[in-house]
Amino acid sequence: MGTGLVGASVAQAMTRAGVEVHLQDARYSHAVVAASRGAGTLTSLDPAAYQLVVVAVPPGALAAVIAEALDTYPNATVTDVGSVKGVVLAQLRATGVDLARYCGSHPMAGSQKDGPLTASPDLFVDRTWVITPHDTSAAQSVLVVRRLAEMCGARLVTMAAQHHDEAVGQVSHIPQLMSALVAGGLLDVPAEHLQLAGQGLRDVTRIAAGDPKLWRQIIAANSGALRVELEELHEDLGKLIAVLDDPDAVEAFLARGRRGTQALPGKHGSAPSAWAEVVIEIPDAPGALARLFTDIETAGVNVEDITIEHDPGRPVGMLGVHVEPAASGVLATAMTDRGWTVRT
């Protein structure tokens, strides 16, 4: 129920896994597009025949649609993929509906883009999927939702609804607000100043391109947890302003931020690693990236991560290839030998 980016991607992954998927969307055109992209069929079954209903609608509509699904499909486990859980669960409980067949969930994957055209069956592969059972969730319903996440290739984490909302507020909703704050400030920056912007600013503001109408609902539903975080940030900003003329204090502030980046899980959820970066100039031309990665493969070097920064004055990009420190010299030499420009 709902065939936007996340809903259609879940449907594509399930269809690929051999599950018969039936699509619904308030915007019938979205369901048609999703079906055309391998997400399932637009046909309907007897309501009693459905085994699982995945609700993938905007946050403001979640409780009502979940309650409707529990009533309409009497034998189905019902889950949702919404990004806020506590408010939705409270709204459902207030209706008095039997919630034994409901178990919430939240795949931590998405994009600033939306709609079924952006969907992919691989969207959730190796991404975290939070399962949020409540105290009256039937064990079988929880198992069905866990199986759904596994079929989509995700890594499973189980949390209570309130714990989930606190966590996503810290790692998802606050970054969205901070990105919007910085991006909104760019409207007051002279155009000639914006010509100096590099990849760092684009990195910070990228997620601000998300749909404001969707994020309005997410923020409203999680305002309690976010208010606590924002008040702490307000206090930290005040401390920074107070010590701005003290170089030692500013360095300590920056060092704390650097340590924070190291607290994030690394590749495949492992501890963060210190990769070496080899920066290679790549032309903005068809096939250039494919040729570069073919040459890297030929060199026998494993790529751990990549970044790219575009040259504002020339049709080239600077591709930062992150590799094991011991392999950086081998890669730089191999790329130079194959005619690539390696920046030091």
Backbone hydrogen bonds in HBPLUS format (Angstrom, degrees):
<---DONOR---> <-ACCEPTOR-->    atom                        ^
c    i                          cat <-CA-CA->   ^        H-A-AA   ^      H-
h    n   atom  resd res      DA  || num        DHA   H-A  angle D-A-AA Bond
n    s   type  num  typ     dist DA aas  dist angle  dist       angle   num
A0056-ALA N   A0001-MET O   2.72 MM  55  5.77 172.2  1.73 156.5 158.1     1
A0002-GLY N   A0024-GLN O   2.76 MM  22  5.97 170.9  1.77 153.9 151.0     2
A0008-ALA N   A0004-GLY O   2.88 MM   4  5.61 160.8  1.91 145.7 152.2     3
A0009-SER N   A0005-LEU O   3.07 MM   4  6.03 146.3  2.18 135.3 145.0     4
A0010-VAL N   A0006-VAL O   2.91 MM   4  6.15 159.3  1.95 156.1 160.8     5
A0011-ALA N   A0007-GLY O   3.02 MM   4  6.25 162.2  2.05 147.1 152.3     6
A0012-GLN N   A0008-ALA O   2.86 MM   4  6.08 154.0  1.93 145.4 152.4     7
A0013-ALA N   A0009-SER O   2.97 MM   4  6.17 161.7  2.00 148.7 153.4     8
A0014-MET N   A0010-VAL O   2.94 MM   4  6.18 159.6  1.99 153.5 159.1     9
A0015-THR N   A0011-ALA O   2.89 MM   4  6.02 160.2  1.93 148.7 154.6    10
A0016-ARG N   A0012-GLN O   2.93 MM   4  6.09 160.4  1.97 147.9 153.3    11
A0017-ALA N   A0013-ALA O   3.07 MM   4  6.28 135.8  2.28 134.9 146.6    12
A0017-ALA N   A0014-MET O   3.05 MM   3  4.95 124.1  2.37  91.0 106.0    13
A0019-VAL N   A0014-MET O   2.98 MM   5  5.38 162.9  2.01 152.0 146.8    14
A0018-GLY N   A0015-THR O   2.96 MM   3  5.18 160.2  2.00 109.1 114.4    15
A0041-THR N   A0021-VAL O   2.97 MM  20  6.33 162.7  2.00 149.4 152.7    16
A0023-LEU N   A0041-THR O   2.86 MM  18  5.95 164.0  1.89 165.1 168.2    17
A0030-HIS N   A0027-ARG O   2.89 MM   3  5.52 134.8  2.10 116.2 127.5    18
A0032-VAL N   A0028-TYR O   2.96 MM   4  6.30 154.3  2.03 152.3 160.1    19
A0033-VAL N   A0029-SER O   3.01 MM   4  6.23 161.2  2.04 147.0 151.3    20
A0034-ALA N   A0030-HIS O   2.88 MM   4  6.11 164.3  1.91 151.3 156.1    21
A0035-ALA N   A0031-ALA O   2.88 MM   4  6.04 158.8  1.92 147.8 153.5    22
A0036-SER N   A0032-VAL O   2.99 MM   4  6.23 152.5  2.07 145.4 153.0    23
A0037-ARG N   A0033-VAL O   3.14 MM   4  6.40 122.7  2.48 139.2 153.7    24
A0037-ARG N   A0034-ALA O   3.07 MM   3  5.14 143.1  2.21  98.5 109.6    25
A0039-ALA N   A0034-ALA O   3.03 MM   5  5.35 150.7  2.12 143.9 144.1    26
A0038-GLY N   A0035-ALA O   3.17 MM   3  5.37 152.2  2.25 115.7 113.2    27
A0049-ALA N   A0046-ASP O   2.78 MM   3  5.44 164.2  1.80 128.8 134.3    28
A0077-THR N   A0051-GLN O   2.97 MM  26  6.18 162.3  2.01 137.1 131.7    29
A0053-VAL N   A0077-THR O   2.83 MM  24  6.25 153.4  1.90 161.6 168.8    30
A0079-THR N   A0053-VAL O   2.97 MM  26  6.37 163.6  2.00 170.1 175.4    31
A0055-VAL N   A0079-THR O   2.86 MM  24  6.14 168.1  1.87 144.9 148.8    32
A0081-VAL N   A0055-VAL O   3.12 MM  26  6.52 140.2  2.29 167.5 164.7    33
A0061-ALA N   A0058-PRO O   2.98 MM   3  5.66 155.0  2.05 123.2 130.5    34
A0062-LEU N   A0059-PRO O   3.24 MM   3  5.26 158.6  2.29 105.0 111.3    35
A0065-VAL N   A0061-ALA O   3.10 MM   4  6.20 165.0  2.12 161.1 165.7    36
A0066-ILE N   A0062-LEU O   2.84 MM   4  5.96 164.2  1.86 164.2 168.8    37
A0067-ALA N   A0063-ALA O   2.99 MM   4  6.11 166.2  2.01 149.5 153.5    38
A0068-GLU N   A0064-ALA O   2.98 MM   4  6.15 152.5  2.06 140.5 148.6    39
A0069-ALA N   A0065-VAL O   2.87 MM   4  6.08 154.8  1.93 146.7 153.3    40
A0070-LEU N   A0066-ILE O   2.93 MM   4  6.23 158.5  1.98 154.8 160.2    41
A0071-ASP N   A0067-ALA O   3.13 MM   4  6.32 147.7  2.24 142.0 150.3    42
A0072-THR N   A0068-GLU O   2.83 MM   4  5.97 155.9  1.89 151.5 158.8    43
A0073-TYR N   A0069-ALA O   2.96 MM   4  5.73 165.8  1.98 149.4 152.4    44
A0076-ALA N   A0073-TYR O   3.27 MM   3  5.61 169.3  2.28 117.3 120.5    45
A0078-VAL N   A0101-ARG O   2.81 MM  23  6.02 168.5  1.82 155.8 158.4    46
A0103-CYS N   A0078-VAL O   3.08 MM  25  6.51 155.2  2.14 160.5 167.7    47
A0089-LEU N   A0085-LYS O   2.93 MM   4  6.09 165.1  1.95 161.3 165.4    48
A0090-ALA N   A0086-GLY O   3.01 MM   4  6.22 158.7  2.06 148.8 154.8    49
A0091-GLN N   A0087-VAL O   2.92 MM   4  6.15 156.9  1.98 149.4 155.6    50
A0092-LEU N   A0088-VAL O   2.95 MM   4  6.21 154.4  2.02 149.3 156.3    51
A0093-ARG N   A0089-LEU O   2.94 MM   4  6.17 161.5  1.97 150.5 155.4    52
A0094-ALA N   A0090-ALA O   3.04 MM   4  6.21 147.7  2.15 143.3 151.8    53
A0095-THR N   A0092-LEU O   3.07 MM   3  5.38 143.9  2.21 104.5 114.7    54
A0096-GLY N   A0093-ARG O   3.07 MM   3  5.37 149.4  2.17 106.8 115.7    55
A0102-TYR N   A0099-LEU O   3.04 MM   3  5.11 162.4  2.08 108.8 113.7    56
A0138-ALA N   A0100-ALA O   2.81 MM  38  4.95 172.0  1.82 137.3 135.2    57
A0132-THR N   A0104-GLY O   2.89 MM  28  5.03 172.9  1.89 133.2 133.9    58
A0106-HIS N   A0130-VAL O   2.75 MM  24  5.01 144.3  1.88 144.8 153.5    59
A0130-VAL N   A0106-HIS O   2.92 MM  24  5.01 163.2  1.95 136.3 130.8    60
A0108-MET N   A0128-THR O   2.71 MM  20  5.37 165.3  1.73 161.3 166.4    61
A0118-THR N   A0115-GLY O   3.19 MM   3  5.91 157.1  2.24 118.0 123.8    62
A0119-ALA N   A0116-PRO O   3.16 MM   3  5.10 163.9  2.18 105.0 109.8    63
A0123-LEU N   A0120-SER O   3.21 MM   3  5.34 165.4  2.23 114.0 114.6    64
A0125-VAL N   A0122-ASP O   3.22 MM   3  5.32 159.0  2.27 107.8 114.1    65
A0127-ARG N   A0124-PHE O   3.00 MM   3  5.10 163.1  2.03 128.1 124.7    66
A0126-ASP N   A0153-GLY O   2.81 MM  27  6.05 162.0  1.84 150.1 143.8    67
A0155-ARG N   A0127-ARG O   2.78 MM  28  5.76 164.1  1.81 142.4 147.9    68
A0129-TRP N   A0155-ARG O   2.73 MM  26  5.84 152.6  1.80 167.8 164.4    69
A0157-VAL N   A0129-TRP O   3.08 MM  28  6.14 151.2  2.16 146.4 144.2    70
A0131-ILE N   A0157-VAL O   2.71 MM  26  6.09 160.1  1.75 159.9 167.1    71
A0159-MET N   A0131-ILE O   2.99 MM  28  6.32 158.0  2.04 158.4 164.4    72
A0137-SER N   A0134-HIS O   3.19 MM   3  5.40 169.7  2.20 112.9 115.9    73
A0141-SER N   A0138-ALA O   3.02 MM   3  5.25 121.2  2.38 101.8 116.4    74
A0142-VAL N   A0138-ALA O   3.15 MM   4  6.55 156.9  2.20 155.1 161.3    75
A0143-LEU N   A0139-ALA O   3.03 MM   4  6.32 158.0  2.08 150.3 156.3    76
A0144-VAL N   A0140-GLN O   2.99 MM   4  6.25 151.1  2.07 145.5 153.0    77
A0145-VAL N   A0141-SER O   3.09 MM   4  6.37 159.0  2.13 150.2 154.9    78
A0146-ARG N   A0142-VAL O   2.95 MM   4  6.20 156.2  2.01 149.7 156.8    79
A0147-ARG N   A0143-LEU O   2.96 MM   4  6.16 153.0  2.03 144.7 151.9    80
A0148-LEU N   A0144-VAL O   3.00 MM   4  6.32 147.3  2.10 143.1 152.0    81
A0149-ALA N   A0145-VAL O   3.12 MM   4  6.47 163.1  2.15 152.4 154.5    82
A0150-GLU N   A0146-ARG O   2.99 MM   4  6.27 156.2  2.04 147.9 155.1    83
A0151-MET N   A0147-ARG O   2.89 MM   4  6.12 155.9  1.95 150.0 156.0    84
A0152-CYS N   A0148-LEU O   3.16 MM   4  6.47 137.8  2.34 143.1 154.4    85
A0152-CYS N   A0149-ALA O   3.17 MM   3  5.13 129.3  2.44  93.3 106.7    86
A0154-ALA N   A0149-ALA O   3.14 MM   5  5.59 161.8  2.17 158.2 152.5    87
A0153-GLY N   A0150-GLU O   2.94 MM   3  5.09 160.0  1.98 107.6 113.4    88
A0164-HIS N   A0160-ALA O   2.88 MM   4  6.09 159.2  1.92 157.7 164.1    89
A0165-ASP N   A0161-ALA O   3.02 MM   4  6.33 156.4  2.08 149.4 155.2    90
A0166-GLU N   A0162-GLN O   3.08 MM   4  6.35 155.8  2.14 148.2 154.0    91
A0167-ALA N   A0163-HIS O   3.00 MM   4  6.23 160.9  2.04 149.8 155.4    92
A0168-VAL N   A0164-HIS O   2.87 MM   4  6.14 171.0  1.88 163.5 164.3    93
A0169-GLY N   A0165-ASP O   3.02 MM   4  5.95 144.3  2.15 135.1 145.0    94
A0170-GLN N   A0166-GLU O   3.19 MM   4  6.45 149.5  2.29 142.6 149.4    95
A0170-GLN N   A0167-ALA O   3.09 MM   3  5.26 120.0  2.47  98.0 111.8    96
A0171-VAL N   A0167-ALA O   3.03 MM   4  6.32 159.2  2.08 154.5 160.1    97
A0172-SER N   A0168-VAL O   2.82 MM   4  5.11 140.1  1.97 136.3 141.6    98
A0173-HIS N   A0168-VAL O   2.92 MM   5  6.28 161.7  1.95 150.0 156.2    99
A0174-ILE N   A0169-GLY O   2.90 MM   5  5.76 152.7  1.98 149.2 153.7   100
A0176-GLN N   A0172-SER O   3.15 MM   4  6.31 148.9  2.25 139.6 148.1   101
A0177-LEU N   A0173-HIS O   3.07 MM   4  6.40 156.9  2.12 149.2 154.6   102
A0178-MET N   A0174-ILE O   2.90 MM   4  6.16 162.1  1.94 160.5 165.7   103
A0179-SER N   A0175-PRO O   2.88 MM   4  5.97 156.8  1.93 146.8 153.2   104
A0180-ALA N   A0176-GLN O   2.97 MM   4  6.19 157.3  2.02 146.0 152.3   105
A0181-LEU N   A0177-LEU O   2.89 MM   4  6.09 147.4  1.99 143.0 152.4   106
A0182-VAL N   A0178-MET O   3.04 MM   4  6.32 163.2  2.07 150.9 153.5   107
A0183-ALA N   A0179-SER O   2.89 MM   4  6.03 167.8  1.90 152.2 156.4   108
A0184-GLY N   A0180-ALA O   2.81 MM   4  5.78 157.5  1.86 143.7 150.0   109
A0185-GLY N   A0181-LEU O   3.24 MM   4  6.39 147.3  2.36 137.6 145.4   110
A0186-LEU N   A0183-ALA O   3.05 MM   3  5.30 143.8  2.19 102.6 113.2   111
A0187-LEU N   A0184-GLY O   3.17 MM   3  5.78 158.3  2.22 113.8 119.7   112
A0188-ASP N   A0185-GLY O   3.10 MM   3  5.70 159.7  2.14 114.5 120.3   113
A0189-VAL N   A0186-LEU O   3.10 MM   3  5.01 165.0  2.12 104.7 109.0   114
A0193-HIS N   A0190-PRO O   2.93 MM   3  5.32 133.2  2.15 107.6 120.6   115
A0194-LEU N   A0190-PRO O   3.17 MM   4  6.60 149.2  2.27 148.8 158.0   116
A0196-LEU N   A0193-HIS O   2.99 MM   3  5.65 162.1  2.02 117.3 123.1   117
A0197-ALA N   A0194-LEU O   3.05 MM   3  5.27 165.0  2.07 111.0 115.7   118
A0203-ASP N   A0199-GLN O   2.77 MM   4  6.01 152.6  1.84 154.9 162.5   119
A0204-VAL N   A0200-GLY O   3.06 MM   4  6.33 159.4  2.10 148.4 153.1   120
A0205-THR N   A0201-LEU O   3.04 MM   4  6.19 152.5  2.12 148.0 154.9   121
A0206-ARG N   A0202-ARG O   2.96 MM   4  5.65 119.5  2.34 142.4 152.6   122
A0208-ALA N   A0205-THR O   3.05 MM   3  5.36 145.7  2.17 109.2 119.7   123
A0209-ALA N   A0206-ARG O   3.25 MM   3  6.09 169.9  2.26 121.0 123.8   124
A0210-GLY N   A0207-ILE O   3.11 MM   3  5.79 159.7  2.16 121.4 122.5   125
A0215-TRP N   A0211-ASP O   3.04 MM   4  6.29 169.6  2.05 158.7 161.7   126
A0216-ARG N   A0212-PRO O   2.81 MM   4  5.85 142.8  1.95 142.1 151.7   127
A0217-GLN N   A0214-LEU O   3.15 MM   3  5.48 122.4  2.50 102.5 115.0   128
A0218-ILE N   A0214-LEU O   3.19 MM   4  6.57 155.7  2.25 146.1 153.2   129
A0219-ILE N   A0215-TRP O   2.89 MM   4  5.98 173.2  1.90 155.4 156.8   130
A0220-ALA N   A0216-ARG O   3.03 MM   4  6.12 160.6  2.07 143.9 149.8   131
A0221-ALA N   A0217-GLN O   3.04 MM   4  6.15 154.1  2.11 144.1 150.6   132
A0222-ASN N   A0218-ILE O   3.14 MM   4  6.33 130.8  2.39 141.0 153.5   133
A0222-ASN N   A0219-ILE O   3.19 MM   3  5.21 136.7  2.39  96.9 108.7   134
A0226-LEU N   A0222-ASN O   3.11 MM   4  6.27 161.1  2.14 154.1 160.1   135
A0227-ARG N   A0223-SER O   2.83 MM   4  5.85 149.7  1.93 147.1 153.4   136
A0229-GLU N   A0225-ALA O   3.38 MM   4  6.71 161.7  2.41 144.8 149.2   137
A0230-LEU N   A0226-LEU O   2.81 MM   4  6.00 163.7  1.84 157.7 162.2   138
A0231-GLU N   A0227-ARG O   2.96 MM   4  6.08 155.4  2.02 148.5 154.5   139
A0232-GLU N   A0228-VAL O   3.17 MM   4  6.43 150.6  2.26 143.3 150.7   140
A0233-LEU N   A0229-GLU O   2.96 MM   4  6.28 154.0  2.02 147.1 154.8   141
A0234-HIS N   A0230-LEU O   2.81 MM   4  6.01 152.8  1.88 146.2 154.1   142
A0235-GLU N   A0231-GLU O   3.05 MM   4  6.26 153.2  2.12 140.9 147.2   143
A0236-ASP N   A0232-GLU O   2.94 MM   4  6.23 157.3  1.99 146.9 153.3   144
A0237-LEU N   A0233-LEU O   2.83 MM   4  6.06 155.2  1.89 151.2 157.7   145
A0238-GLY N   A0234-HIS O   3.03 MM   4  6.27 153.1  2.11 143.2 150.3   146
A0239-LYS N   A0235-GLU O   3.05 MM   4  6.37 153.0  2.12 147.1 154.1   147
A0240-LEU N   A0236-ASP O   2.99 MM   4  6.28 153.6  2.06 146.2 153.3   148
A0241-ILE N   A0237-LEU O   2.99 MM   4  6.26 162.5  2.02 152.8 156.6   149
A0242-ALA N   A0238-GLY O   3.04 MM   4  6.23 153.3  2.12 143.7 151.2   150
A0243-VAL N   A0239-LYS O   3.18 MM   4  6.45 135.8  2.38 142.7 153.0   151
A0243-VAL N   A0240-LEU O   3.17 MM   3  5.35 133.8  2.40  99.0 110.9   152
A0244-LEU N   A0241-ILE O   3.43 MM   3  5.19 169.4  2.45 102.2 104.6   153
A0246-ASP N   A0243-VAL O   2.81 MM   3  5.21 162.1  1.84 123.8 126.4   154
A0250-VAL N   A0246-ASP O   2.97 MM   4  6.25 157.5  2.02 158.1 165.5   155
A0251-GLU N   A0247-PRO O   2.88 MM   4  6.06 157.6  1.93 147.8 153.9   156
A0252-ALA N   A0248-ASP O   2.97 MM   4  6.23 154.0  2.04 144.8 152.0   157
A0253-PHE N   A0249-ALA O   2.96 MM   4  6.23 149.9  2.05 142.4 150.7   158
A0254-LEU N   A0250-VAL O   2.92 MM   4  6.24 161.2  1.96 152.7 157.1   159
A0255-ALA N   A0251-GLU O   2.79 MM   4  5.98 155.2  1.85 149.6 157.2   160
A0256-ARG N   A0252-ALA O   2.97 MM   4  6.13 151.0  2.06 142.5 149.6   161
A0257-GLY N   A0253-PHE O   3.15 MM   4  6.50 152.3  2.23 143.4 150.6   162
A0258-ARG N   A0254-LEU O   2.95 MM   4  6.29 151.1  2.03 145.4 153.7   163
A0259-ARG N   A0255-ALA O   2.94 MM   4  6.25 155.1  2.01 148.0 154.2   164
A0260-GLY N   A0256-ARG O   2.98 MM   4  6.26 142.6  2.13 140.2 151.0   165
A0261-THR N   A0257-GLY O   3.17 MM   4  6.59 145.5  2.30 146.1 153.5   166
A0262-GLN N   A0258-ARG O   3.35 MM   4  6.71 143.4  2.49 140.0 149.5   167
A0262-GLN N   A0259-ARG O   3.08 MM   3  5.07 123.6  2.42  93.5 108.2   168
A0263-ALA N   A0260-GLY O   3.08 MM   3  5.11 148.4  2.18  98.9 108.7   169
A0264-LEU N   A0261-THR O   3.40 MM   3  5.71 154.2  2.47 102.4 109.1   170
A0266-GLY N   A0270-SER O   2.51 MM   4  4.94 157.0  1.56 169.8 163.3   171
A0269-GLY N   A0266-GLY O   3.01 MM   3  5.27 138.8  2.18 140.6 132.6   172
A0270-SER N   A0267-LYS O   3.08 MM   3  5.65 169.1  2.09 119.9 123.0   173
A0276-ALA N   A0323-VAL O   2.82 MM  47  5.38 161.0  1.86 167.8 166.2   174
A0323-VAL N   A0276-ALA O   2.85 MM  47  5.38 159.0  1.89 155.0 161.1   175
A0278-VAL N   A0321-VAL O   2.89 MM  43  5.14 164.1  1.92 141.8 146.2   176
A0321-VAL N   A0278-VAL O   2.87 MM  43  5.14 177.3  1.87 142.8 143.0   177
A0343-ARG N   A0279-VAL O   2.78 MM  64  5.32 157.3  1.83 150.4 157.3   178
A0280-ILE N   A0319-LEU O   2.88 MM  39  5.20 165.0  1.91 142.6 145.3   179
A0319-LEU N   A0280-ILE O   2.89 MM  39  5.20 160.3  1.93 158.0 151.5   180
A0281-GLU N   A0341-THR O   2.88 MM  60  5.42 171.9  1.88 167.3 169.4   181
A0282-ILE N   A0317-GLY O   2.84 MM  35  5.23 168.3  1.85 154.8 157.7   182
A0317-GLY N   A0282-ILE O   2.81 MM  35  5.23 159.1  1.85 151.4 158.5   183
A0285-ALA N   A0283-PRO O   2.97 MM   2  5.51 125.6  2.28 106.2  90.3   184
A0284-ASP N   A0315-PRO O   2.91 MM  31  5.39 156.8  1.96 149.5 141.7   185
A0288-ALA N   A0285-ALA O   3.20 MM   3  5.69 166.9  2.22 134.0 135.3   186
A0291-ARG N   A0287-GLY O   2.96 MM   4  6.10 158.8  2.01 149.7 155.5   187
A0292-LEU N   A0288-ALA O   2.95 MM   4  6.17 156.4  2.01 148.3 154.8   188
A0293-PHE N   A0289-LEU O   3.01 MM   4  6.30 166.0  2.03 153.9 156.4   189
A0294-THR N   A0290-ALA O   2.99 MM   4  6.16 145.3  2.11 143.3 153.2   190
A0295-ASP N   A0291-ARG O   3.00 MM   4  6.27 153.6  2.07 146.7 153.2   191
A0296-ILE N   A0292-LEU O   2.92 MM   4  6.28 148.0  2.02 146.8 156.7   192
A0297-GLU N   A0293-PHE O   2.92 MM   4  6.08 155.8  1.98 141.1 147.3   193
A0298-THR N   A0294-THR O   2.94 MM   4  6.20 154.9  2.00 145.2 152.3   194
A0299-ALA N   A0295-ASP O   3.02 MM   4  6.24 139.8  2.18 136.5 146.9   195
A0299-ALA N   A0296-ILE O   3.11 MM   3  5.02 122.3  2.46  90.7 105.5   196
A0300-GLY N   A0297-GLU O   2.91 MM   3  5.14 151.5  1.99 104.6 114.0   197
A0304-GLU N   A0322-HIS O   2.78 MM  18  5.44 157.7  1.83 165.4 167.3   198
A0322-HIS N   A0305-ASP O   2.83 MM  17  4.99 168.5  1.84 154.0 152.7   199
A0307-THR N   A0320-GLY O   2.93 MM  13  4.89 142.7  2.07 134.4 144.1   200
A0320-GLY N   A0307-THR O   2.70 MM  13  4.89 152.8  1.77 137.9 146.2   201
A0309-GLU N   A0318-MET O   3.01 MM   9  5.08 151.8  2.09 129.7 138.6   202
A0318-MET N   A0309-GLU O   2.64 MM   9  5.08 163.3  1.67 154.3 160.5   203
A0311-ASP N   A0316-VAL O   3.07 MM   5  5.79 171.0  2.08 151.7 154.1   204
A0316-VAL N   A0314-ARG O   2.83 MM   2  5.53 141.4  1.97  99.5  90.5   205
A0327-ALA N   A0324-GLU O   2.80 MM   3  5.35 149.2  1.90 119.3 129.2   206
A0328-SER N   A0325-PRO O   3.31 MM   3  5.44 158.3  2.36 104.6 110.7   207
A0331-LEU N   A0327-ALA O   2.95 MM   4  6.15 161.7  1.99 156.2 161.1   208
A0332-ALA N   A0328-SER O   2.93 MM   4  6.12 167.3  1.95 152.7 156.2   209
A0333-THR N   A0329-GLY O   3.02 MM   4  6.14 165.4  2.05 149.6 153.3   210
A0334-ALA N   A0330-VAL O   2.98 MM   4  6.11 162.0  2.01 147.2 152.7   211
A0335-MET N   A0331-LEU O   2.87 MM   4  6.03 162.0  1.91 156.5 160.8   212
A0336-THR N   A0332-ALA O   3.05 MM   4  6.17 157.2  2.10 144.0 150.4   213
A0337-ASP N   A0333-THR O   2.95 MM   4  6.14 158.9  1.99 149.9 155.8   214
A0338-ARG N   A0334-ALA O   3.12 MM   4  6.32 133.5  2.34 136.6 148.2   215
A0338-ARG N   A0335-MET O   3.18 MM   3  5.09 129.9  2.45  91.3 104.6   216
A0340-TRP N   A0335-MET O   2.93 MM   5  5.35 155.5  1.99 159.7 151.6   217
A0339-GLY N   A0336-THR O   3.06 MM   3  5.23 161.0  2.10 110.3 112.9   218
